[in-house]
């Protein structure tokens, strides 16, 4: 007999997501992903100066701020065909990479790890055995017996008072939890250590971007950072040396903790390399541009059909016609006025029409994007597979290292095909993070080398023509392909659409009634205890949903929520 399970809201994500599944004979047979908020930012932008769009769009979310700022300025620059100075590109790249590394660390440890790690089981662990195991896997300084003893005592204090604090309400003791006590203790210790380490990435963003969240330094035409080798009032070599110190600390943690932990967890859950496959049409875009025009990139991207790396078709520049022509969005199952079929973002409309949850009609505030008519999966997995297909050597090396460690722990050979799965998305994200932390160091070197040549330029002034122009700015954000599409008429915004990673992945059924990535990946997921749907959460969390990016809230009842009075 089938059982309907509704998770509303899904927690440990950004924004409001509802997931409904029908469970029959212990497996998910049907699934619906519903964004429970409405996007309105695009409508706010109509009639505004395009140079202001980046500051507004990054308020879409309090987490994914930097990515929207960068995609927005790229869209306007693309419309103008405006080249930016090399220094501006390097500074943007440093911010992008630091933001991504922060996002990856937080996603695994603080948003997803508790789906796999039973914190209360760590109380049974022997700190000495835990230290021996951890030290056999990496050289991380935080893997000592003393450290693990301290963490165990801290956990005992939580449990002894009946207050688990940040670990409250986990599915502790769930039959799907399989890690030994020592591994649970190691993971819990690294969870706490990651809270400290992620700050280094945020410091880099804050120094280069003036603040975080919501950076203040970007502009259409470059960045507002003034460069000098001696003045203390601008971005100096001294400040950049501090940035390099934080890069080195991040490098140590990512290589010796994050990459290792994900591989170890994967090795103890080999069955999860066959769960959560779903859509295997993958889309990513190239990023970390190495020139001012966006024609050369450090990290490749493109389209893979049917999970077959031999089908890889590269996206090669900010002017790539293949990408530009392929994207459309449907609102057949979304709470918007429609009836016009899938629309290209330049012609996209955002007119709300709420009907309540109707599983066979409209049931989400998200639109349903497609690439040449097909739903896609976006995110770290498509990114890593594209880089492997493009023969990007660092990606191949880190992917091989991770899979070898998974194989050693699982005591069976685990190949690249295992990445098409729930646990594979975590592995791909860790591999992506290792590649990005290396690239962060390279971009730092490029900036210093260019400054040493005497080039301190960071901005080219934009000039807006009469008439209509349009542009797209894409960015391979931590969660996947992000694109901003702008139509400008006589220097003012005529239309603006954001097609974000979670719109791709959490999409409702499209014009052909095909499910989005979440819905497809949940099919056949085993559910041991329907009232504790841990397995469903594992797959959803593996995508790192950001519903605040995909949609924004509207109250159709016009109910007063809060009143603010100035003193």
Secondary structure, 3 states (H helix, E strand, C coil): CCEEEEEECCCCCECCEEEEEEEECCEEEEEEEEECCCCCHHHHHCCCEHHHHHHHHHHHCCCCHHHHHHHHHHHHHHHHCCCCCHHHHHHHHHHHHHHHHHHHHHHHHHHHHHHCCCHHHHHHCCHHHHHHHHHHHCCCCCCCHHHHHHHHHHHHHHHHHCCCHHHCCCCCCCCCCCCCHHHHHHHHHHHHHHHHHHHHHHHHHHHHHCCCCCCCCEECCEECCCECCCCCCCECHHHHHHHHHHHHHHHHHHHHHHHHHHHHHHHHCHHHHCCCCCCCCEECCCEEECCCCCCCEEECCEEECCCCHHHCEECCCCCCHHHHHHEEEECCCECECCCCCCECHHHCCCCECCCCCCCCCCCECCCEEEECCECCECCHHHHHHHHHHCCCHHHHHHHHHHHHHHHHHHCCCCCHHHHCCHHHHHHHHHHHHHHHHHHHHHHHHHHHHHHHCCCCCCECCCCCCCCEEEEEEEEEECCEEEEEEEEEECCEEEEEEEECHHHHHCCCCCCCCCCCHHHHHHCCCECCCHHHCHHHHHHHHHCCCEHHHHCCCCCCCCCCCCCCCCC
